Amino acid sequence: MTAGPEAPGSFFGRRKGKALRAGQSERVEHMLPQLRVPIPAGGAAEIPMSGCTPLIDPRKLFSAPPAEVWLESGFGGGEHLAHQARSHPDIGFIGVEPFVNGVAKLLGAIADERLSNIRIWDDDATQLLPVLTPASLDRVYILYPDPWPKRRQRKRRFVSDETLAALARVMRPGAELRFATDIDDYAGWVLARIARSPDFAWEATAPGDWRCSWPGWPSTRYEQKARREGRSSAYLTFRRL
């Protein structure tokens, strides 16, 4: 994507936390290459040009064509993504998470539950979005992203004018963009950018439309931590125009 006024360097901090256990390391070594979306680590910038940049149809990543494809950017430990995958076996899921410990946890759930409808991109989402075919995603989740609270850090927030434009390209008309945060400032930041986007609309008409979680929502560990610390969450749903 072309750099814009809000273009960040990366949306995440560290890539690895505690040392992986032996079983986790084995899954990362052997399972992840089989489930990784097949693009170079540099994304579209490192794909050879032959007249035009080849794009990836996410439906073709799965052995059986899914009814829809949903993407979760920044899946953390994968609790929500695994829940959705087991609840919707007819849907194909792409999970994006650069943090290897979180990827290892999700791989454990995939192995234990034999979830065959998940594919993974273990790097920055801005490397993945440009290589997906247009209008190929039916839903996108952005759940509790890093708020980068300091003013000088805010350019690193995932939701920006540029990212919304990139998401709009790969989401079909009518697709949902679901965003959750426990940081009021970030909720306001997102709403301001949605309001000036020509591609998305916020269809909320009453407080319950953003104070209540979505149907079938499995509470995440980040949400539980926020509640323990006295913070409520906003659940914002936007529609691709």
N, C-alpha and C positions, 0 to 999 in steps of 0.2 A: 504494500500500500504506500502511496505517496505521503511523505511527511506533511502534516498540517500544523496548525497553531497549537494543538493539544497533543501532538504526536509524542509518545513517551519512548524511553529506551527499552524498558521491559516493565511488565506489570507485576512481576514477582520478585521476591528477595532471594533467599537462599534456595539451593537446589536439593540439599540433603540435610537431614537432621541426625538422629541417632543411627548408629551402625545397624545395618539390616541383619536379621537373624539368618541362619544358614538356609532355611526353607524359603525365606523371602528373596534372598540373593539368587537362589536357583530359579525361582519363578521369573524374576526380572531378566535373568540371562536367557532362559529358554522359552517362556510364555510370551513375554513382551514383544519379541521380534515377529511372532506369528499374529499378534493382535494390533500391532502398530499400523497406523495409516501410512501407506507406502509413499512418502515424499521425503526428499532430503532434509536434513536438519535445518538448512537455511531457507526452507520453504520455496516459494515460487522463484526467488532470486537465484536459486541453484539448479533449477530445472532447465535443461538445454532447450534452446529455442529452435524450432523447425517450422518456420512460417508463423506459428503462434504457440503460446504456452499451453501444453496439454493440461486439461482439467480432470479432476477426479469426480465421478458420479458416486456419491456416498452409498447409494443403494447397491452398487456393485461390490461393495466391501464385504457383503454378507453372503453366505452360501445359499440362503433362500431369500428372494427379494422381499424386503419388509414392506408393510403397509405404509409406514411413514418412517422418517428419520428425525430423531431428536438429538440435540447436542447440549452437553453441559460443560461450560467453561469454568475451570477451577473447581474440580470435584472434591478436593480435600482428601479425606479418607475413603471416599466412594460410597458412603452409606446411602445417600439419596439415589445415586446412580444405580447401585445394585438393587435397591428397592423398586425403582421404576422398571428395571430390566426384568425382574422376576414377575412384576405385576402386569407387564405388557409384553409377552413373548413374541407378539407379532410386530413389534416396533424395533427398529434398529437404532442403537445408541452409539454416539461418539462422545467419549469423555476426554477432556483436555486438562492436563495437570502436569506442570514441570517438576513438582516436588516428588522425588523418587520414593520417599517413604509412603506417601499417599498412594502412589501407583502400586507399590508392593501390597498394600492393604486391599486395594480393589482386586488385584490379581488373585489374592487369597480367596476372596468371595466368589470370583469367577470360577476358580478351580473347585472349591467346596460345593458350590451349587450348580456347577456345570452350565453356567450362563453363556450361551452361544451368540447372543445378540448385542455384544459390546465390542467396540473397537476403540483404540486409545491413541491419542497424540500426546506424547510426553515432553512437549516443549511449548513455546509461546503460541497462543491462539492466533496471533497476527501472521504467523507463518502458514497456518492451516487455511484460514478463510479465503485467501486469494486463489487457492488451487481447487476449491470446490466449485462444481457447476452451479450456474445461476438457478435460483428458485428451487433448491434441492433440499432445504431443511423445513420441517413442519413445526418445529418448536425449538426454542433455545432457552436454557436456564443459566442465569448468572446469580449464584447464591452466596451471600456473605463474602463478597470479594474483599481483598485488602483495602481498607479505606484510605490509606496513605493520608493521615489526618493533618500533617503539617502543610502549611500553605505552599512551601517550595516543593513538596512531594506530589501535589495534586495532579500534576501533568502525568503522573504514572497511574492514575486511576484507569481501570479498564474501560469504563463507559466514557466515551468521548464522541465528539461530532464525527471524527474519522472512523471510529469503531462502529458506530451506528450505521454509517454509510456502507461499511464492509459487510455488516450483518444483513442490511437490507438487500444487498445483491444476492445473497445466498438463501434468503428466506422467501418462501412463496407468498403471494398475496393472501392475507387472512391468517398467516402463521402467528403464533403467540411468542412473545418475548417475556419471560418471567424473571423478575429481579427481586431479590430479598436482601435486606440489610437491617442491622440494628443501630445504625449510625444515622441520626436525623440529617446531618449535613450532607451525607452521601445521597440520601433519598432526594433531598432538594436539588442536589447537583444533577442527578439523573433526570428528574422531572423538567429541569430547565433545558436540558439538551433534547429531550423528547419534544418539548413544546416548540423548539425551533427546527426540528427535523421534518422534512417533507415526506418521510417514509413511514413514520410510526404515529399511532394515536393512543392516548390513554383514555380508556372508556369508562373509568370509574365514575359513579354517580352518587355514591354514599360512602361514609367512613368505613362501613363494613367491607367495602370492596378492596381496601388495602390493609385493614387491621386484622382481618381473618386470613388464615393460611388457606391454601388451595385444597380442594377435595382430595382425600387420599394422601395428604402431606405427612411424611414421616419426619418427625422432629430431628434435626441434625445436632451433633454435639456442639457446634458453634452456637446454635440457637439456644440450647440448654444452658450453656455458659452465660450467654447474654441475660437470660431470665434470672439466673442465680445472682447476677450482678445488678439486677433491677432495670435492665433495658428491655423495652418492647421492640418488636420487629415490624417493619413495613413490607408488605407483599404486593409488589406492583406488577400489573399485567398490561402489556402493550400489544397492539395489533398492527401487523405489517399491512400497510395500505396498498 
